[in-house]
Amino acid sequence: VVKSPEWLKNSTGWFLAILKQQNDEVIVPYDEIGGMLADAAIERGLDILGLFGRGIGGHDRFYPDYSPDPKLGGEKALREGIAKAQERGLKVVLYTNGQLLDQDCSWFWPEKGKNITVQSSDGNLVSQTWHKYHDAPARVHGLACHSCSTWREMMLQLAKDANDLGADGLLYDQLACTSPMYCYNPDHGHPVPAITYLEDRNENMKYVQQEMAKINPEFVVMTEGMI
């Protein structure tokens, strides 16, 4: 059992905010993380800020690219916003998705994304479609195979990136809520077929947590739901 840091065990609650939506609408710029968002959390007696939609694509778009968005203020403003919230006594947990790879992310999908995705017995790639706004197209995402070491290392790198920004933790969304499935991709380094989203998912989470504990013992690795 992972030994959680005291700040997490004693937390009063989580204030979640989506900074930018799937249709590119800016809701909360980075410079309000330590301002308006911190005010709202403190007024409600909550001591963790959960920041969703914080990357360049907004929420459920361009995954797994979570680069700081110039429209939200850029990297410097994101770092300063996180630091200001922490100065006010809050912890900050950033969002990432534990499985989605946006097929319309032109700088990632063609070269890497499709090669990490779960493949069914007929050769098709397993995907999910998320469509949240009439003024923006639906986003089709491949589901990453957790028996693929490339994805495991990317999960770790996303946690390192969050820690480098000054965050106190990273949430891997959806990850504990997906049912196991077969993957037939012969290039993932696993037997064909292999069952993914089973023990491989658990091992990946343990791997990320253990590696991050070496870097920052107070950094937390979280997921949605229960495994």
N, C-alpha and C positions, 0 to 999 in steps of 0.2 A: 504494500500500500504506500502510495506517495505521501511523504510528509509535507503537508501544505504549510506555507508561511503563516505566521500569526495574523498578519493583516487580512488574509483571506478568511481564515477561520473566524475572525471576529468582525467580519464585514456586516454592515447594517443593510446593505442592499445595492442593487444595480440600477443605474439610470442609463437607459439605452437611447442613442440618438443616431439617426441616419443623416450624414452630412450632405450627401449628394445622391440623387436618385438615378434610376436606370435611364431616364429620358434626358439626362444631363442637367436637370434642374438643381441649382445650388440652394440648399436649405440652410445650412450653418457653415460659414467659413471657419477656417482654422483659428483665426484670432478670437473667436468666441468660445473656444473650448474652455479656456480658463476664465471666461467672462460669463456670458449668458447661460451656457450649459452648466458651468460650475455653480452659478447662482441657483439654477433650478434643482440641481441635485442636493445642494446643501439645505435649501428650503424644505425639502422633503425628507431630510435626515438620511440620505443615501450617500455612500462614500466611495462608490466605484462608477466611473464613467465608461460605458461601452460604446465605442465609436465605430459605427457601420458606415458603408458608403464613403470611406475615407480615401479611396484610391482614384486614379485618373479616370476610370470608367464609371465611377459611381457604383451604386449597389446592384449586383448581379450583371455586371458588364465588364468585359475585358479581362476576366479572371484567367490566369493567376497574376496579372500585373496590378500591383497595388502601389505603384509609384505615386508620390505626392502630386497633387493636382494644382497646376498654376491657377486655375479658376477658383480654387479654394484658398489660395494664398501662397502655395509653394512649400518646399521642404522646410525652409527656415521658419515660416509661420507655424507649420505643424509641430516642429520641435519646441518652439516657444510656447505654443498653446498647451502642449502636454506638460511642460515644465511649470507653467503658471497654475494649472489645475492641481498639480502635485504640491506646489507651494501652499495652496489653500487647503491641504489636508486630504485630497482625493487621490485614488489610484486610477490609472487609465489602462483599459484593456482594449486592444485593437481587434478588428475583425479580419478573418480570412475565411475562405471556403475550403473545406477539407476534401472536396471532390470535383468541383465544377471547373471546366476548361472551355472558355468561350471560343466557339468555332469561327466567330467573326473578328477575333483578335489577330489581325493579319501579320503582326510581327512575332507571334508565338505559335499559333495553331499549325500552320503548314509545315514548319520544321521540327517542332517538338510536341505540341499538344496532341495531335492525332496519333503520335507514336506512343503516348503514355496511356491512351484511352482504352477502356475495356472493350474487347472484341467478342462478338457473339459467334456461334458456330457457323453461321452463314456468311461470315466475313464483315458484317455490318458493325459499326461502332455504336456503343450504348450511349444514349444521350438523354438529357432533360431539356425541356423548353420552358423558359420563363418570360412571360409577357405581362407587364404591369401597367403600361400606359398606351392609350390610343394614339398619342402623338410620337411614338417611337416604335420601331420594329421589334418583333419577338427576338429573344436571344436564345440560340441553341447551344447547349454546352455538352461536351463529352464528359463522361464520368471517368476520373482517373483510376487506374488499377493500382491497388495498394500492395500488390505483389511485385510491382515494378520499382526497382531500386532508384530509378531516376526521379520518380515522384516522391519517394521517401526523402531523398536529399533535398528536393525542392521544398518540402514541408519544413525541414530543418532550416533552410535558408530563409524562409518567410519569418520564422520565429527569431532568427538572428537579426533580420532587418527591423523587426518590431522592437527588439531590445535596443538596437542601435539608435532608433528614434527616441528612446527614452521611456517607452511604454513599460508597464508593470506586468503585462501578460498578453497572450494571444488566444483568441477563440477560433477553433476550427468548426465552422458552421456545418450543419447537416450530418456530420460524420458519424454520430452515434445513432442516427435514425434510418440509415440505409440498410436494406436487406442484403444478405450475401447473394452472390451471383457467380456464374462461371465466366472465365476469361479464356479465350482461345488464341490470344496473340502469341505467336511463337518467338517474338523478339523481346519479351519482357523479362526473360531469365527465370521463368517459373515453368513447371510442368504444364503440358497442354492436354486437357483443360486443367485450370486451377480454380479453386474457389477463392474469390477475393471478397473483401469486406467481411472477413471472419477473423482468424487469428492474425493475419497480416496487418489488419487495421489496428489491432491492439498492440502488436509489436512496434508498429510505426509510432504510435503515440508514446509508448514507453521510451523508444529511442530518442525522440525529440525532447521529451521531458528530461531524460538523463543527460543528454548533451547540453541542454540549456542550463541545467543545474551546475554544470562545471563552469559556465560562463557567468551566471548570475543566479545564485541560490534562491533569491526572492522573486524571480520571474516565474509566472504561472502559465501552464499550458491547459487550456480548457476545451470542452466540446459541448455540442448541443445534445441534450438527452442523456440517456444512460446506456452503457454497453453491458 
